Amino acid sequence: MKHIGKLAAGLTLFSVLLLGSGCSAAGRGFESIEPAETETAPVTLATTTTVITTTTEPSVPPDITVNMLAVGDNLVQTYVYLAAQAQSYDGSSYNFTPLYENIRSYVDAADVAIINQETLICGEGWEVSGSNFNFNSPPQLGEDMVNLGFDIFTLANNHMLDKTAAGLSASLDYWDGMMQKYPILAVGAYRDADDQNRIRVQDVNGMKIAYLAYTEHMNGYRLPEDSPLRIGLTSDEALMERQIKEAKEIADAVVVSAHWGDEDTHTVRPQVQELAHKMIGWGADVILGSHPHTAQTMEYVEREDGSMGFVYYSLGNFISAQTDNFNMVGEMGTFDLVKDGATGKVSVLNVGCVPVITHYDNGQFANLRLYPYNMYTPELAASHGLPYAPMGTAKTFSMDVINWIISQNIPQEFQRLD
């Protein structure tokens, strides 16, 4: 969604028009002739009125469609922000835009674009870091992602407490400032219980969309007992069921971000699939999975009433500086939320999945950037800077590897390769 002139229009209600028309016959007087002295009794003609009532059937509001784009983990590791630093005007500040420029058209085309912000952004005064279990990205990252066109930032992930509760609180300060400056939403980390229960809802084209976000764990870290901060966990099924059902009552559609599953595998854990089916049953319309750093499959899930929700089990990486070929191919999910004008029911239609490739050249992750599948070439794949594997064997990367990952993990009906 463009950040100038956000659409938030209400539905127009049409009233019934009753049309009335009336007619009457005029009374006529009669003149007396003889005898003169004889009075003539007046003759009165009855007046009748016919009322014709015309009714107009209520007009059915038109269907409402909102086109959505969702991407996976924005994993800004050290070499990602160093690549942004190399693109800056002075070599010491940060310019992330060139790293993402090739996918801008996909973000621009969507009414709403959603990104899982895997790393903290704590704001000024906090050390920038990008090593494992210690992530904090430069403030410029958020600015550049908003300017790129992202509207919804999901924050629930296993790195939320990398900088302790103080870092998470600082990150909430950062996002509060961003939400005052731009028409965006950040969901998944909350100031306190009341804040967590305030479900975030966005009005787009006259459709109300609610957003929720949960994480499976936080790398073993926990919030201090006395901290008011709140993070939703996928193990708290009672919380998720209550919030999803409440969201469905106040919004037309519910989109849930779920940071779950096993890393570095294309296999969906059975417990994840079971939980996804429960969430769809509770009322989630779309589930956006993340965390494994690999592309995983997706499916429609039917509810008891016959309606359908959709789950992307893992969108994989959006961007990263990881070093295995299976981490290089992520997913950009595309779908329409369509509200039926007559019934008010929402359907998930036109589901697609665009593969996105993280590329960097040889030599310290040089010129790191993203490519949608239709821009990537065999020549680029052959030049990919994946480092050597253990035992000195080269890591294989080619279009054949990319196509195998796609064929194994993105059902053909959802592949969008053009």
C-alpha positions as a Markdown table, in Angstrom:
| # | Residue | x | y | z |
|---|---|---|---|---|
| 1 | Met | 0.0 | 0.0 | 0.0 |
| 2 | Lys | 1.3 | 3.4 | -0.9 |
| 3 | His | 2.1 | 5.4 | 2.2 |
| 4 | Ile | 0.5 | 8.6 | 0.7 |
| 5 | Gly | -3.3 | 8.5 | 0.6 |
| 6 | Lys | -4.0 | 5.3 | 2.4 |
| 7 | Leu | -7.5 | 4.0 | 1.5 |
| 8 | Ala | -9.9 | 3.6 | 4.4 |
| 9 | Ala | -13.3 | 3.9 | 2.9 |
| 10 | Gly | -16.6 | 2.7 | 4.6 |
| 11 | Leu | -19.3 | 0.7 | 2.9 |
| 12 | Thr | -22.2 | 2.7 | 1.4 |
| 13 | Leu | -25.6 | 1.7 | 2.6 |
| 14 | Phe | -28.6 | 2.1 | 0.4 |
| 15 | Ser | -32.1 | 2.9 | 1.7 |
| 16 | Val | -35.4 | 1.7 | 0.4 |
| 17 | Leu | -37.3 | 4.3 | -1.5 |
| 18 | Leu | -41.1 | 4.3 | -1.2 |
| 19 | Leu | -42.9 | 6.2 | -4.0 |
| 20 | Gly | -46.5 | 7.3 | -3.5 |
| 21 | Ser | -49.0 | 8.7 | -6.0 |
| 22 | Gly | -52.6 | 9.8 | -5.6 |
| 23 | Cys | -55.6 | 10.7 | -7.9 |
| 24 | Ser | -59.2 | 12.0 | -7.2 |
| 25 | Ala | -62.4 | 12.6 | -9.2 |
| 26 | Ala | -63.8 | 16.2 | -8.9 |
| 27 | Gly | -67.5 | 16.6 | -7.7 |
| 28 | Arg | -69.9 | 18.4 | -10.2 |
| 29 | Gly | -72.9 | 20.7 | -9.3 |
| 30 | Phe | -76.4 | 20.4 | -11.0 |
| 31 | Glu | -78.6 | 23.4 | -11.9 |
| 32 | Ser | -82.4 | 23.4 | -11.0 |
| 33 | Ile | -85.0 | 24.4 | -13.8 |
| 34 | Glu | -88.6 | 24.2 | -12.3 |
| 35 | Pro | -90.5 | 24.8 | -10.2 |
| 36 | Ala | -88.7 | 27.9 | -9.1 |
| 37 | Glu | -89.9 | 27.6 | -5.6 |
| 38 | Thr | -88.8 | 23.9 | -5.3 |
| 39 | Glu | -85.5 | 23.3 | -3.7 |
| 40 | Thr | -83.2 | 20.7 | -5.2 |
| 41 | Ala | -81.4 | 18.4 | -2.9 |
| 42 | Pro | -77.7 | 18.5 | -3.4 |
| 43 | Val | -76.1 | 15.6 | -5.1 |
| 44 | Thr | -72.8 | 14.4 | -3.6 |
| 45 | Leu | -70.4 | 12.3 | -5.6 |
| 46 | Ala | -68.0 | 10.0 | -3.7 |
| 47 | Thr | -64.3 | 10.8 | -4.0 |
| 48 | Thr | -61.9 | 7.8 | -4.2 |
| 49 | Thr | -58.1 | 7.8 | -3.9 |
| 50 | Thr | -55.9 | 5.1 | -5.2 |
| 51 | Val | -52.4 | 4.8 | -3.7 |
| 52 | Ile | -49.8 | 3.0 | -5.6 |
| 53 | Thr | -46.7 | 1.9 | -3.6 |
| 54 | Thr | -43.5 | 1.0 | -5.5 |
| 55 | Thr | -40.7 | -0.7 | -3.6 |
| 56 | Thr | -37.0 | -1.0 | -4.6 |
| 57 | Glu | -35.0 | -4.0 | -3.5 |
| 58 | Pro | -32.0 | -3.0 | -1.4 |
| 59 | Ser | -28.8 | -2.7 | -3.5 |
| 60 | Val | -26.2 | -5.4 | -2.8 |
| 61 | Pro | -22.8 | -3.7 | -1.9 |
| 62 | Pro | -20.0 | -4.7 | -4.3 |
| 63 | Asp | -17.5 | -7.3 | -3.4 |
| 64 | Ile | -14.3 | -5.9 | -1.8 |
| 65 | Thr | -10.9 | -7.2 | -2.8 |
| 66 | Val | -7.6 | -6.5 | -1.0 |
| 67 | Asn | -4.4 | -7.8 | -2.6 |
| 68 | Met | -1.7 | -8.9 | -0.1 |
| 69 | Leu | 2.0 | -9.6 | -0.3 |
| 70 | Ala | 3.8 | -11.4 | 2.5 |
| 71 | Val | 7.5 | -12.1 | 2.8 |
| 72 | Gly | 9.6 | -14.1 | 5.2 |
| 73 | Asp | 12.5 | -13.4 | 7.6 |
| 74 | Asn | 14.2 | -10.1 | 7.1 |
| 75 | Leu | 17.3 | -11.6 | 8.7 |
| 76 | Val | 19.8 | -8.7 | 8.8 |
| 77 | Gln | 23.0 | -10.4 | 9.7 |
| 78 | Thr | 26.4 | -8.6 | 9.9 |
| 79 | Tyr | 27.1 | -8.9 | 6.2 |
| 80 | Val | 23.7 | -7.7 | 5.2 |
| 81 | Tyr | 24.1 | -4.4 | 7.0 |
| 82 | Leu | 27.7 | -4.1 | 5.9 |
| 83 | Ala | 26.4 | -4.5 | 2.3 |
| 84 | Ala | 24.0 | -1.6 | 3.1 |
| 85 | Gln | 26.9 | 0.4 | 4.5 |
| 86 | Ala | 28.9 | -0.1 | 1.3 |
| 87 | Gln | 25.9 | 1.4 | -0.6 |
| 88 | Ser | 25.8 | 4.5 | 1.5 |
| 89 | Tyr | 27.0 | 7.9 | 0.3 |
| 90 | Asp | 29.8 | 8.0 | 2.8 |
| 91 | Gly | 30.5 | 4.3 | 3.4 |
| 92 | Ser | 29.7 | 4.6 | 7.0 |
| 93 | Ser | 26.0 | 5.2 | 7.2 |
| 94 | Tyr | 23.4 | 2.7 | 5.8 |
| 95 | Asn | 21.4 | 2.5 | 2.6 |
| 96 | Phe | 19.4 | -0.7 | 2.4 |
| 97 | Thr | 17.3 | 0.2 | -0.6 |
| 98 | Pro | 19.6 | -1.1 | -3.3 |
| 99 | Leu | 19.6 | -4.6 | -1.7 |
| 100 | Tyr | 15.8 | -4.8 | -2.2 |
| 101 | Glu | 15.3 | -2.8 | -5.3 |
| 102 | Asn | 14.7 | -5.8 | -7.6 |
| 103 | Ile | 11.5 | -6.7 | -5.7 |
| 104 | Arg | 10.1 | -3.2 | -5.3 |
| 105 | Ser | 7.5 | -3.7 | -8.1 |
| 106 | Tyr | 6.0 | -6.6 | -6.1 |
| 107 | Val | 5.6 | -4.5 | -3.0 |
| 108 | Asp | 4.2 | -1.6 | -5.0 |
| 109 | Ala | 1.6 | -3.8 | -6.7 |
| 110 | Ala | 0.1 | -5.0 | -3.4 |
| 111 | Asp | -2.6 | -3.1 | -1.4 |
| 112 | Val | -0.9 | -4.4 | 1.8 |
| 113 | Ala | 2.7 | -5.7 | 2.1 |
| 114 | Ile | 3.7 | -7.7 | 5.2 |
| 115 | Ile | 7.3 | -8.4 | 6.4 |
| 116 | Asn | 8.6 | -10.5 | 9.3 |
| 117 | Gln | 11.3 | -8.3 | 10.9 |
| 118 | Glu | 13.5 | -11.0 | 12.3 |
| 119 | Thr | 16.0 | -8.7 | 13.9 |
| 120 | Leu | 15.5 | -6.0 | 16.6 |
| 121 | Ile | 15.7 | -2.4 | 15.8 |
| 122 | Cys | 16.4 | -0.7 | 19.1 |
| 123 | Gly | 17.1 | 2.8 | 17.8 |
| 124 | Glu | 19.8 | 5.3 | 18.5 |
| 125 | Gly | 22.3 | 4.6 | 21.2 |
| 126 | Trp | 22.2 | 0.8 | 20.8 |
| 127 | Glu | 25.1 | -1.1 | 19.3 |
| 128 | Val | 24.5 | -2.5 | 15.9 |
| 129 | Ser | 25.1 | -6.2 | 15.8 |
| 130 | Gly | 24.3 | -9.1 | 13.5 |
| 131 | Ser | 25.8 | -12.3 | 15.0 |
| 132 | Asn | 23.8 | -15.3 | 16.1 |
| 133 | Phe | 21.6 | -14.6 | 19.2 |
| 134 | Asn | 22.7 | -11.0 | 19.2 |
| 135 | Phe | 20.8 | -9.0 | 16.6 |
| 136 | Asn | 20.2 | -5.3 | 16.5 |
| 137 | Ser | 19.8 | -3.6 | 13.2 |
| 138 | Pro | 20.5 | 0.1 | 12.3 |
| 139 | Pro | 17.4 | 2.4 | 12.6 |
| 140 | Gln | 17.7 | 3.1 | 8.8 |
| 141 | Leu | 16.5 | -0.4 | 8.1 |
| 142 | Gly | 13.0 | 0.4 | 9.3 |
| 143 | Glu | 12.9 | 3.6 | 7.3 |
| 144 | Asp | 14.0 | 1.9 | 4.2 |
| 145 | Met | 11.5 | -0.9 | 4.5 |
| 146 | Val | 8.7 | 1.6 | 5.0 |
| 147 | Asn | 9.9 | 3.6 | 2.0 |
| 148 | Leu | 10.1 | 0.4 | 0.0 |
| 149 | Gly | 6.4 | 0.0 | 0.7 |
| 150 | Phe | 5.9 | -2.4 | 3.6 |
| 151 | Asp | 2.8 | -1.7 | 5.7 |
| 152 | Ile | 2.8 | -4.4 | 8.4 |
| 153 | Phe | 5.8 | -5.5 | 10.5 |
| 154 | Thr | 5.6 | -8.7 | 12.5 |
| 155 | Leu | 8.0 | -8.7 | 15.4 |
| 156 | Ala | 7.3 | -12.0 | 17.2 |
| 157 | Asn | 10.3 | -14.2 | 16.7 |
| 158 | Asn | 13.1 | -16.1 | 18.5 |
| 159 | His | 15.4 | -13.0 | 18.6 |
| 160 | Met | 13.1 | -10.7 | 20.5 |
| 161 | Leu | 15.1 | -10.8 | 23.7 |
| 162 | Asp | 18.6 | -10.8 | 22.1 |
| 163 | Lys | 19.2 | -7.4 | 23.8 |
| 164 | Thr | 17.2 | -8.4 | 27.0 |
| 165 | Ala | 13.9 | -6.9 | 28.0 |
| 166 | Ala | 15.4 | -3.5 | 27.9 |
| 167 | Gly | 16.3 | -3.9 | 24.2 |
| 168 | Leu | 12.8 | -5.1 | 23.4 |
| 169 | Ser | 11.3 | -2.1 | 25.2 |
| 170 | Ala | 13.7 | 0.2 | 23.2 |
| 171 | Ser | 12.5 | -1.5 | 20.0 |
| 172 | Leu | 8.9 | -0.8 | 20.9 |
| 173 | Asp | 9.9 | 2.8 | 21.4 |
| 174 | Tyr | 11.4 | 2.8 | 17.9 |
| 175 | Trp | 8.3 | 1.3 | 16.4 |
| 176 | Asp | 6.0 | 3.6 | 18.3 |
| 177 | Gly | 7.9 | 6.5 | 16.7 |
| 178 | Met | 7.6 | 4.9 | 13.3 |
| 179 | Met | 3.9 | 4.4 | 13.6 |
| 180 | Gln | 3.4 | 8.1 | 14.6 |
| 181 | Lys | 5.4 | 9.0 | 11.5 |
| 182 | Tyr | 3.9 | 6.5 | 9.0 |
| 183 | Pro | 0.6 | 4.7 | 8.5 |
| 184 | Ile | 2.1 | 1.3 | 9.4 |
| 185 | Leu | 1.4 | -1.3 | 12.1 |
| 186 | Ala | 3.9 | -3.3 | 14.2 |
| 187 | Val | 2.5 | -6.4 | 15.9 |
| 188 | Gly | 3.8 | -9.2 | 18.1 |
| 189 | Ala | 5.4 | -7.4 | 21.0 |
| 190 | Tyr | 3.4 | -5.5 | 23.6 |
| 191 | Arg | 3.9 | -3.0 | 26.5 |
| 192 | Asp | 1.7 | -5.0 | 28.9 |
| 193 | Ala | -1.4 | -7.3 | 29.0 |
| 194 | Asp | -3.8 | -4.5 | 28.1 |
| 195 | Asp | -1.7 | -3.6 | 25.0 |
| 196 | Gln | -1.5 | -7.3 | 24.0 |
| 197 | Asn | -5.3 | -7.5 | 24.1 |
| 198 | Arg | -5.7 | -4.4 | 21.9 |
| 199 | Ile | -6.0 | -6.2 | 18.6 |
| 200 | Arg | -4.5 | -4.3 | 15.7 |
| 201 | Val | -7.0 | -3.7 | 12.9 |
| 202 | Gln | -6.3 | -2.0 | 9.5 |
| 203 | Asp | -9.1 | -0.7 | 7.3 |
| 204 | Val | -8.3 | -1.2 | 3.6 |
| 205 | Asn | -10.7 | -0.5 | 0.8 |
| 206 | Gly | -13.5 | -0.8 | 3.3 |
| 207 | Met | -12.4 | -4.2 | 4.6 |
| 208 | Lys | -11.2 | -4.5 | 8.2 |
| 209 | Ile | -8.1 | -6.8 | 8.6 |
| 210 | Ala | -6.9 | -7.9 | 12.0 |
| 211 | Tyr | -3.2 | -8.9 | 12.6 |
| 212 | Leu | -1.8 | -11.2 | 15.3 |
| 213 | Ala | 1.7 | -12.6 | 15.7 |
| 214 | Tyr | 3.2 | -15.4 | 17.9 |
| 215 | Thr | 6.5 | -17.1 | 18.3 |
| 216 | Glu | 7.4 | -20.7 | 19.4 |
| 217 | His | 10.3 | -19.7 | 21.6 |
| 218 | Met | 13.0 | -17.0 | 22.2 |
| 219 | Asn | 16.2 | -19.0 | 22.1 |
| 220 | Gly | 15.8 | -20.0 | 25.8 |
| 221 | Tyr | 15.4 | -16.4 | 27.0 |
| 222 | Arg | 12.5 | -15.3 | 29.1 |
| 223 | Leu | 11.0 | -12.1 | 30.2 |
| 224 | Pro | 11.8 | -11.2 | 33.9 |
| 225 | Glu | 9.0 | -12.1 | 36.3 |
| 226 | Asp | 8.3 | -8.4 | 37.1 |
| 227 | Ser | 8.4 | -7.2 | 33.5 |
| 228 | Pro | 5.1 | -5.9 | 32.2 |
| 229 | Leu | 6.1 | -6.7 | 28.6 |
| 230 | Arg | 4.1 | -9.4 | 26.8 |
| 231 | Ile | 5.0 | -11.8 | 24.0 |
| 232 | Gly | 2.5 | -14.3 | 22.5 |
| 233 | Leu | 3.8 | -17.9 | 22.4 |
| 234 | Thr | 2.4 | -20.7 | 20.2 |
| 235 | Ser | 2.4 | -22.9 | 23.2 |
| 236 | Asp | -0.3 | -20.7 | 24.8 |
| 237 | Glu | -3.2 | -22.1 | 22.7 |
| 238 | Ala | -5.8 | -20.6 | 25.0 |
| 239 | Leu | -4.4 | -17.1 | 24.3 |
| 240 | Met | -4.3 | -17.7 | 20.5 |
| 241 | Glu | -7.8 | -19.2 | 20.4 |
| 242 | Arg | -9.3 | -16.3 | 22.4 |
| 243 | Gln | -7.5 | -13.6 | 20.3 |
| 244 | Ile | -8.2 | -15.2 | 16.9 |
| 245 | Lys | -11.9 | -15.5 | 17.8 |
| 246 | Glu | -12.0 | -12.0 | 19.2 |
| 247 | Ala | -10.3 | -10.7 | 16.1 |
| 248 | Lys | -12.8 | -12.4 | 13.9 |
| 249 | Glu | -15.6 | -10.7 | 15.7 |
| 250 | Ile | -14.2 | -7.2 | 15.2 |
| 251 | Ala | -12.7 | -7.6 | 11.7 |
| 252 | Asp | -13.7 | -9.1 | 8.4 |
| 253 | Ala | -10.4 | -11.0 | 8.0 |
| 254 | Val | -7.7 | -12.3 | 10.4 |
| 255 | Val | -4.0 | -12.7 | 9.3 |
| 256 | Val | -1.7 | -14.5 | 11.8 |
| 257 | Ser | 2.1 | -14.6 | 11.7 |
| 258 | Ala | 3.5 | -17.8 | 13.3 |
| 259 | His | 7.2 | -18.1 | 14.0 |
| 260 | Trp | 7.6 | -21.9 | 14.4 |
| 261 | Gly | 9.0 | -25.1 | 13.1 |
| 262 | Asp | 12.5 | -26.5 | 12.7 |
| 263 | Glu | 15.4 | -24.6 | 11.1 |
| 264 | Asp | 17.2 | -25.6 | 7.9 |
| 265 | Thr | 14.6 | -28.2 | 6.8 |
| 266 | His | 11.9 | -28.2 | 4.2 |
| 267 | Thr | 9.9 | -30.7 | 6.2 |
| 268 | Val | 6.9 | -29.3 | 8.1 |
| 269 | Arg | 6.8 | -30.7 | 11.7 |
| 270 | Pro | 3.5 | -32.6 | 12.2 |
| 271 | Gln | 2.8 | -30.5 | 15.4 |
| 272 | Val | 3.0 | -27.3 | 13.3 |
| 273 | Gln | 0.6 | -28.6 | 10.8 |
| 274 | Glu | -1.8 | -29.7 | 13.6 |
| 275 | Leu | -1.6 | -26.2 | 15.2 |
| 276 | Ala | -2.2 | -24.5 | 11.8 |
| 277 | His | -5.4 | -26.5 | 11.3 |
| 278 | Lys | -6.6 | -25.5 | 14.8 |
| 279 | Met | -5.9 | -21.8 | 14.1 |
| 280 | Ile | -7.8 | -21.9 | 10.8 |
| 281 | Gly | -10.6 | -23.6 | 12.7 |
| 282 | Trp | -10.6 | -20.7 | 15.3 |
| 283 | Gly | -11.0 | -18.2 | 12.5 |
| 284 | Ala | -7.6 | -17.3 | 11.0 |
| 285 | Asp | -8.0 | -16.6 | 7.3 |
| 286 | Val | -4.3 | -16.7 | 6.4 |
| 287 | Ile | -1.3 | -18.0 | 8.4 |
| 288 | Leu | 2.2 | -16.7 | 7.5 |
| 289 | Gly | 4.8 | -19.1 | 8.8 |
| 290 | Ser | 8.4 | -18.2 | 9.4 |
| 291 | His | 11.6 | -19.3 | 11.3 |
| 292 | Pro | 12.9 | -22.4 | 9.4 |
| 293 | His | 14.9 | -20.1 | 7.0 |
| 294 | Thr | 13.8 | -22.5 | 4.2 |
| 295 | Ala | 10.9 | -22.6 | 1.8 |
| 296 | Gln | 8.2 | -25.0 | 2.9 |
| 297 | Thr | 4.9 | -26.1 | 1.4 |
| 298 | Met | 1.5 | -24.4 | 1.7 |
| 299 | Glu | -2.2 | -25.5 | 1.6 |
| 300 | Tyr | -5.8 | -24.6 | 1.9 |
| 301 | Val | -7.4 | -25.8 | 5.1 |
| 302 | Glu | -11.2 | -26.5 | 5.3 |
| 303 | Arg | -13.2 | -25.5 | 8.4 |
| 304 | Glu | -16.2 | -27.4 | 9.7 |
| 305 | Asp | -18.6 | -25.1 | 7.9 |
| 306 | Gly | -16.9 | -25.7 | 4.6 |
| 307 | Ser | -15.1 | -22.3 | 4.4 |
| 308 | Met | -11.4 | -22.3 | 3.8 |
| 309 | Gly | -8.3 | -20.7 | 5.2 |
| 310 | Phe | -4.8 | -20.8 | 3.9 |
| 311 | Val | -1.4 | -21.4 | 5.5 |
| 312 | Tyr | 2.1 | -20.8 | 4.2 |
| 313 | Tyr | 4.1 | -23.1 | 6.6 |
| 314 | Ser | 7.4 | -21.2 | 6.0 |
| 315 | Leu | 8.1 | -18.3 | 3.7 |
| 316 | Gly | 11.8 | -18.9 | 4.4 |
| 317 | Asn | 14.3 | -16.0 | 4.3 |
| 318 | Phe | 13.5 | -12.7 | 2.7 |
| 319 | Ile | 17.1 | -11.6 | 3.0 |
| 320 | Ser | 20.1 | -13.0 | 4.8 |
| 321 | Ala | 23.8 | -13.7 | 4.7 |
| 322 | Gln | 23.5 | -17.4 | 5.3 |
| 323 | Thr | 25.7 | -19.8 | 3.6 |
| 324 | Asp | 23.7 | -22.9 | 2.6 |
| 325 | Asn | 22.0 | -23.2 | -0.8 |
| 326 | Phe | 18.7 | -24.2 | 0.9 |
| 327 | Asn | 18.7 | -20.8 | 2.7 |
| 328 | Met | 19.0 | -18.8 | -0.5 |
| 329 | Val | 15.5 | -19.5 | -1.9 |
| 330 | Gly | 12.6 | -17.9 | 0.0 |
| 331 | Glu | 9.0 | -17.2 | -0.8 |
| 332 | Met | 6.9 | -14.1 | -1.5 |
| 333 | Gly | 3.3 | -15.1 | -0.8 |
| 334 | Thr | 0.6 | -13.3 | -2.8 |
| 335 | Phe | -3.2 | -13.6 | -2.2 |
| 336 | Asp | -6.5 | -11.8 | -2.4 |
| 337 | Leu | -8.8 | -11.3 | 0.6 |
| 338 | Val | -12.3 | -11.0 | -1.0 |
| 339 | Lys | -15.3 | -9.9 | 1.0 |
| 340 | Asp | -18.6 | -11.0 | -0.5 |
| 341 | Gly | -20.9 | -8.0 | -0.8 |
| 342 | Ala | -24.0 | -10.0 | -0.1 |
| 343 | Thr | -22.9 | -12.2 | 2.8 |
| 344 | Gly | -19.9 | -10.3 | 4.2 |
| 345 | Lys | -18.0 | -13.6 | 4.2 |
| 346 | Val | -14.2 | -13.4 | 3.3 |
| 347 | Ser | -12.5 | -15.8 | 1.0 |
| 348 | Val | -8.8 | -16.3 | 0.3 |
| 349 | Leu | -8.4 | -16.4 | -3.5 |
| 350 | Asn | -5.8 | -16.1 | -6.2 |
| 351 | Val | -3.1 | -17.6 | -3.9 |
| 352 | Gly | 0.4 | -17.5 | -5.4 |
| 353 | Cys | 4.0 | -17.9 | -4.4 |
| 354 | Val | 6.9 | -16.0 | -6.0 |
| 355 | Pro | 10.4 | -17.5 | -5.3 |
| 356 | Val | 12.9 | -14.9 | -4.2 |
| 357 | Ile | 16.7 | -15.5 | -4.3 |
| 358 | Thr | 19.3 | -14.0 | -2.1 |
| 359 | His | 22.5 | -13.4 | -4.1 |
| 360 | Tyr | 26.0 | -12.2 | -3.3 |
| 361 | Asp | 29.2 | -12.2 | -5.2 |
| 362 | Asn | 32.5 | -13.8 | -4.2 |
| 363 | Gly | 34.5 | -12.1 | -1.5 |
| 364 | Gln | 32.9 | -11.3 | 1.8 |
| 365 | Phe | 29.3 | -11.4 | 0.6 |
| 366 | Ala | 30.0 | -8.6 | -1.9 |
| 367 | Asn | 27.1 | -6.8 | -3.6 |
| 368 | Leu | 24.4 | -8.7 | -1.6 |
| 369 | Arg | 20.9 | -8.2 | -3.1 |
| 370 | Leu | 17.6 | -9.9 | -3.8 |
| 371 | Tyr | 16.1 | -11.2 | -7.1 |
| 372 | Pro | 12.6 | -12.5 | -7.9 |
| 373 | Tyr | 12.8 | -15.8 | -9.8 |
| 374 | Asn | 12.0 | -14.2 | -13.2 |
| 375 | Met | 15.0 | -12.0 | -13.0 |
| 376 | Tyr | 17.5 | -14.6 | -11.9 |
| 377 | Thr | 19.7 | -16.3 | -14.5 |
| 378 | Pro | 22.0 | -19.4 | -14.8 |
| 379 | Glu | 24.9 | -17.0 | -15.1 |
| 380 | Leu | 24.1 | -15.4 | -11.7 |
| 381 | Ala | 23.6 | -18.8 | -10.1 |
| 382 | Ala | 27.0 | -19.9 | -11.4 |
| 383 | Ser | 28.6 | -16.8 | -9.9 |
| 384 | His | 27.0 | -17.0 | -6.5 |
| 385 | Gly | 29.4 | -16.5 | -3.7 |
| 386 | Leu | 28.4 | -19.4 | -1.5 |
| 387 | Pro | 31.5 | -20.3 | 0.5 |
| 388 | Tyr | 33.2 | -23.7 | 0.4 |
| 389 | Ala | 31.7 | -26.5 | 2.4 |
| 390 | Pro | 33.4 | -28.5 | 5.1 |
| 391 | Met | 36.1 | -30.9 | 3.7 |
| 392 | Gly | 36.9 | -28.3 | 1.0 |
| 393 | Thr | 34.1 | -29.4 | -1.3 |
| 394 | Ala | 32.3 | -26.6 | -3.2 |
| 395 | Lys | 28.7 | -25.9 | -2.3 |
| 396 | Thr | 26.4 | -26.6 | -5.3 |
| 397 | Phe | 24.3 | -23.7 | -6.5 |
| 398 | Ser | 22.6 | -23.5 | -9.9 |
| 399 | Met | 19.2 | -23.0 | -11.5 |
| 400 | Asp | 18.8 | -26.8 | -11.2 |
| 401 | Val | 19.1 | -26.5 | -7.4 |
| 402 | Ile | 16.7 | -23.6 | -7.3 |
| 403 | Asn | 14.2 | -25.3 | -9.5 |
| 404 | Trp | 14.4 | -28.5 | -7.4 |
| 405 | Ile | 13.7 | -26.5 | -4.2 |
| 406 | Ile | 10.7 | -24.9 | -5.9 |
| 407 | Ser | 9.3 | -28.1 | -7.3 |
| 408 | Gln | 9.6 | -29.9 | -3.9 |
| 409 | Asn | 8.2 | -27.1 | -1.7 |
| 410 | Ile | 5.8 | -24.9 | -3.7 |
| 411 | Pro | 2.8 | -26.8 | -5.1 |
| 412 | Gln | 2.6 | -26.2 | -8.9 |
| 413 | Glu | -0.8 | -24.6 | -8.6 |
| 414 | Phe | 0.7 | -21.8 | -6.5 |
| 415 | Gln | 4.0 | -21.3 | -8.4 |
| 416 | Arg | 4.3 | -17.8 | -9.9 |
| 417 | Leu | 7.5 | -18.0 | -11.9 |
| 418 | Asp | 6.8 | -15.4 | -14.7 |
